[in-house]
């Protein structure tokens, strides 16, 4: 449910109706299913859907370099989840891709795969951090991360308790890793087309939200420059 909410807010390219309206209609379907006995409880009960116009929701899902370092230094209940998440922060992959990632997708320190959701091609160079996270090479058909039998719910619980230990007030998901990768590239000088290609976007339209976010960070940094008097 959290993943679907994130998709509606950031990736659905909605027109006419808001993401909140779509989520409300979806909850009506679930409520009807509960009435008819198909499900025992509402899986959306704990979801809080705030209007993204009232708060910069992307801000809560992008990690700063300092926060990435703090996560790297903090214990996570599942070491594979920790390595996979940090790897995604340096490669743009999401949970769907990371579960299926095999050594055959790594060629000469380049990551070659496709986005599960869109089929977009990803061909990204692995920097030293990403290479360190995956460790020693194995057989081409071996999975890089041992996540095939762990459920999404278990992954999310590991992420939740991991970030709680850091005291970082952000909601950690594998979408967060993708958002972080895009913003870090932009903050390090990459142009919009480069970031779109690295994310597997078919155009720069989906990438604009990251550029807008980075611009807000820049504006905020300028506003916080020390004041002098004359």
C-alpha positions, 0 to 999 in steps of 0.5 A: 500500500505504501508503494502504491501511494508513492507511485501515485504521488511521484510516478503515475503522471496523473492528469485531471484527478489528484493522487489522493482521489485515486487512492480514495477510490482504491480504498472504496474497492478494498472496503467493498471487498471487506464487506463481502468477506474477501479480506479480513481488514483494511490494508490501508488503515495505517496509511496517511495520505497527505496532500503533496502540495502541502508538504514537499513529500520528496524531501522526506524520501531523499537521503543526504550524503551524511544520512547515507554515511550514518546508515552505512555505520548503523546496524541493520537486522538483515545485512543483505537488505542493508547492502541491497538498499545502499547499492540501489542508492548508487545505481537507481535500481528498485526492489523489483530489479534487485531481487532478480539481479544476477552476476551476468548483469554486471559486465566490466563494472557496468550494470546492465538491466531493465526496469521491471515497471517500464522496460527502460534500459539501465546501463550504469557504471558502478562506482567504487562504493557499489563495487564494494557492496556486491563483493567478490564475483560469483557465477553468472546465474547466481543472484547478487543479493540473497533476497529471493525468499524474504517477503516485501513486508519483512524487507520493509520492517528491516528498513523501518527499524534500521532508520529508527536506530539512526534517528533520521526522520524519514520513511525508508523504502526502495523508492527512497533509494532511487530518489536519492540516486537521482538527486545525488547525480543532479547535486554533483553536476549531472544534467537532466538527460544524463539522470533520466538515462541513468534512471531508465526514464524514457524522457526527462519529464519524469526526472523534472521532480528531482531537478525541482527538489535540488533547486529547492535545496539550493535556494534553502542553502542560499537563504541560510547564508550568514547575515552581515550588518552594515 
